[in-house]
Structures are given as C-alpha cells and as structure tokens.
Amino acid sequence: MQPYATWKYVLLIVVMVLGGLYAAPNLYGEDPAVQIATQSGDALANDFGDVVGKTITEAGAKAKLSVLKNQQWLVSFEDEAAQRLAADALKRAMGNDYVVALTTASKTPEWLRAIGAKPMTLGLDLRGGVHFLLEVDIDDVRKKAVERYLTELPAFLRKNDIRYTGRHQSADAVLLDFADADKLSAAKSALAKEYSELMLTVLPSAPLTLEVKMSVVEAKRIVDFAVKQNLTTLRNRVNQLGVAEPLVQRQGQNRIVVELPGVTDATQVESLLGATATLEYRAVDESDANLAASSGLVPADSELFYTRAGHRPILLKRDIIAAGSQLVDAASTVDENGSPAVSVTLDGSGAKKMFEFTEKNVGKPMAVLFKEREVVTNYNAKGEPMREHRDVQEIISIATIRGVFGKRFQTTGLESKEAHDLAILLRAGALAAPVDIVEVRTVGPSLGADNIRRGFQAAVLGLVLVMLFMVFYYRVFGAFAIAALVLNIVLIIAGMSIMSATLTMPGIAAMVLTMGIAVDANVLIYERIREELRDGQTPHASIEAGYDRAFLTIADANVTVLIGTLVLFAMGAGPIKGFAITLALGILTSQFTSIVGSRSLAHLVFAKRKLKDLPIW
C-alpha cells in the first residue's frame, strides 16, 4: 500500500479531540435556575448578589450557584421545587423593575466554558413549552393607512390654502371633491410633490373628484413595517412575561412564530400576545352628543363614542393629542382617592403636544379613550371553536383640565387588574396591527422528557442495528465503519453545539437518517474493494482502489442530498429548518469520517501486513 500522509493522521486526531471537547458539555446536563435582569437593560448594582442571596435564604430555598452572567444574575438549584419557591420570592421582592424568569443552567465545567464549549439548545418539543403561530391582519394595516390619509391630506390642503368641497373614503382610496378644475389641478400638483408614494387619479365619471391611492410599493412597505413593528412589540411583551430564551421570529409575509420554553399554560399568555389595548387622549367636542347619536349626523371633524360607565354618548375630536405609541413608561398605581390608575410618561413629541394643548385649553374637558380588540371564541353546532373579533372603544375618563402639564400625568377610570394589564401593554408598546392566533401547541415538560427518551432510544437502536449488520457483513471493515460512524455522531453534536443550533425531534430523526447515509458511503467503498478482489487485484491494491474510485460516487451522492437539504432550509420553517441543518451537517461530517477516518484505520491495520486475502467477505 502507498504510505498514508502523516498530515491526514494529524488532522484526524485534531478533529477527534476538538469534536470530543465541544460535544462533551452535552453529557453534563442542566440544573433548574432563575435568571434576573433589569427591565431597562441597565447594569445590576454591585450588591445585587447579596440582595438575591438574602431573598432566597428567607424564602427557605438553597442556591447551588449564584453568579453574574452577561449582565444578568443566574441562580441555579438542585430541583424544580426550590427553583419555583425562589422565583416567587424574588418576583415579590424585586417588583416591576426587574424581570425574573425560570431557566436552566448548564453544569458544564468552567474549563470547557472557557474555550467556548456549551451544550446544544433543546427545542420546544424536547424541553416543553408553548408554541404560538400569529397572523398579522394586513387588511387592517391598509385600512388604517387610508384612514390616516383621510385626515392628513385635507389638513395639508388647508395649510396650502387649497380649498376642497368634500372628502370621503371609498374602499382603499381617499376621494377629494373640488369646486372647479383649477383647484383640483393645484391640489394634484401639491400632493404629487409632497406625497410621492401616492397615486393620484381624476375619475372619468367625476371630473372634479381626485382619487388618492397608495402605490403597490407603498402598500407593501407599510405591511412590512407593521409586521416588523409587531415583532418588536411581541418581543417586549414576552420579556414582560419573564420567560427565559423565548423565540419570536417572522415566518413568511405576515406570520410570526412565538415559542415560550417552560410555559405550559397557553391561556396565561394568549390574551397578552394578541391584545391591542391602548389609550388615546382627545379633546371633547361639546356639541349635542345625544342628537348626534339619535340622528346619526356627526360633525366631520369629530367621532361618536360612549362612556364605559353609563354608556353615555360623547363626541370627541378626531385629532389625537397623545396615543399609547408615544408613551415611554407606564406603571399601575393609585390616585389620591385610592382608586386604580395608570401613571404614564410621554416621549418628547407627545409631551410637547400635550403641553401645547393643555396650555390653550385650561378649563375645558379632555377624554381618555380606551381601545381594545378582543378575540371571542364561540362554538358552532358541531362543537367546533369559532374565533370572532370584537373592537372595544369606550371612554374611561373625562376630566377638566385644571392646569398645564406635558410629560407625566395619571389616567384613572380603570379596574385594578385592568390598570395592571394596561400598564404592561403600554410599556411593551401597541401592536401596529391586530394579530390572530391561528395555532397553539402546548408541550408539557414530561412530554418533552419523554420525547428525549424516545429519540435517544431510536438513535441507539438504529446505531446498534447498523453495527450488527456491518460487523456481520463486512467483518473487520465493518468495525472500521462503526468507528467512523461513532465519530460522525460526535462531530454532528459538536458542530450543532458550536453553531448554537437547536435540537428538535426532527433533528434527532435527521441524525438517525445520517447514520444510514454515513454507512452507505462505507458500503460503496467496501463493495468496490470486493470487486477489485474478484478481478484479481492484490489485497493492498484493492483497498487503495476501493477508496480512490468510490470517492467521486460518494461525493456526487452527498452533493445531491445537500441540494435537497438547502431547498428544505430555504423553503421550510421551524422544525423543517432544524431537520435540514442537522442533515446537512451530518452529510458534511460523514464525507470526512467515511473517507479519512475509516481509511486511516485500514492503513494502520493492514498497511504493513502481508495479506493473501481481506476479512471483508
């Protein structure tokens, strides 16, 4: 046999050592833990560890490890009972300024962590938790944009002293009426210059009416912006729940996936994720609201709403003084009478507008409008759940402006729980568009553990069966293939750990499939060696020819499978991506272990021996 290059032996040894080191953390397991961080993201105080330790001790729990990690305090425990006891005590002690979340702490030794070795992240199906699939209502996004233009465009025309005779909304367009063609032409020129994203058309059937619609590009942009804003808002809301390592990511054009490890009660978070509650501060139109309610004739610059208490009709100006999107902080509190309230802080633009309004309107009334979109579940005759949306818009407070204020003030008229929930929603931010929860899946911790056990059993069973077959059919060379296969599994685990990839049940399935693919490469090599022996080649020459001539066949087969996995990764989502990543990594490592690993063993065992035949029959 030709001498095998020394550098290949060195490469194999280095890969084996590194693979073993980076796969090792997965053997140590995890401890139940509590993670504590500031709500604002600021650094923790120097004595924070002492406060945490004292709180845990007073609660009767015993911490195993308490350490600062990535600007968050991590405390691990021996069991889940101590973890939950400590978490409840810490939540009471820390208040709303801190996020206390249940998590796990790796038991990986410090010397392994020092080189960046860490265990794989387990997916929701293995760890337990709740999976939500949310769909953003893009029709509502477009509708709100048209309503905004319905208010904004007439204001722009008035500012430029261009008179119009009427405005109204028609489907996805704003229609502006003018007295003559000159005014229409002037309006069209001014709007085209200021609003380049809009399409302006004079209707053939109404030559004095200008139709204003969003361009296709603009319509797509506002939908994309709304989905991105919802992503940010949902991440903020999930953080308010105190869930460690949550996943919030976009799926397709208008869908969002939310996965919350460790949460087993879906109803606990379902209402908070889909809620769109917010506040609007508006001036009160002191016209006769009862007449407007009975006749249906509402002034053009006002809207009709009803009070929560007593269901009285009230006219409010369309212009919004401040809205929930302009709030930078909100906290549930009580007013001077001991009633529930929400203390709010506005951003710069909101505070300026509120100050200017209150300065000019002291002694006049201002209303707080509460807006929420509820999801009501009813059941049809077959007992199937039917989700319906109900928009709630009610005035919770009308107060006379007694003095000038801007940045900070209180909102009253809420129930205690409502004030608490509203403060959370306002802190997290309002959703740019309503979301529908189209899928909810709950995986309990026991089911996750059962999935791990079954997945491990399947992998071990597959490995044992492959071992038995290879040893029985290929004798010593079968043992070489088994050694290469074990190394391949170690390298897959090490690679996933290094990439911080998430292991799911489909990922375990991909590992089992990779075993077959990896062994198939060795089967091709060994069958080629057998052919060479049948053709009268010497044992040494047959080994060399078997590995050399099977290489391209193995590479072609692996490239073909890799193309399929790339398509799965590009087109799939969630578990499909996990399957594709694990399978692709397994194919790459099997190419190395099958060619370099098993060939190195063959050279070590047979290179210096005088052979009349090979133990491969």
Secondary structure, DSSP 8 states (H G I E B T S, - for coil): -----HHHHHHHHHHHHHHHHHHGGGGT-EEEEEEEEETT-----TTHHHHHHHHHHHTT---SEEEEETTEEEEE-SSHHHHHHHHHHHHHHHGGGEEEEEEEEE---HHHHTTT----EE-HHHH-EEEEEEEE-HHHHHHHHHHHHHHHHHHHHHHTT---SEEEEETTEEEEE-SSHHHHHHHHHHHHHH-TTEEEEE-TT-TTEEEEEE-HHHHHHHHHHHHHHHHHHHHHHHHHHTBSS-EEEEETTTEEEEEEET---THHHHHHHH---EEEEEEEE-S-HHHHHHH----TTEEEEEETTT--EEEEEEEEEEEGGGEEEEEEEE-TTS-EEEEEEE-HHHHHHHHHHHHH-TTSEEEEEEEEEEEEEEE-TT--EEEEEEEEEEEEEEEE--S---SEEEEE---HHHHHHHHHHHHH---SS-EEEEEEEEE-HHHHHHHHHHHHHHHHHHHHHHHHHHHHHHHHHHHHHHHHHHHHHHHHHHHHHHTT-EE-HHHHHHHHHHHHHHHHHHHHHHHHHHHHHHTT--HHHHHHHHHHHHHHHHHHHHHHHHHHHHHHHHH--THHHHHHHHHHHHHHHHHHIIIIIHHHHHHHHHTTS--SS-TT-
